Amino acid sequence: MSNSAKAVLEGGPDELAERIVPIASPGTDVKVPFRNGYEHFKATSRHEDTPEGRLPVYEWWERTEMPG
């Protein structure tokens, strides 16, 4: 898989298991389901060297709750 199809997540809940996740397209926000809600991450201008190559860094900016 291409490096542009994944990102490194920074911040948010410590319990968030996956920190390297697939992304729809570079620069678009990432929404991760977690504990009856969603953790939202925004693209930064930074990159990080990972075991999967050099990936863009997305940082946490908010949580929304699922209805119910």
Secondary structure, DSSP 8 states (H G I E B T S, - for coil): --GGGEEEEESS-TT---SEEE-SSTTS-EEEE-SSEEEEEEEEEEEEEETTEEEEEEEEEEEEE---
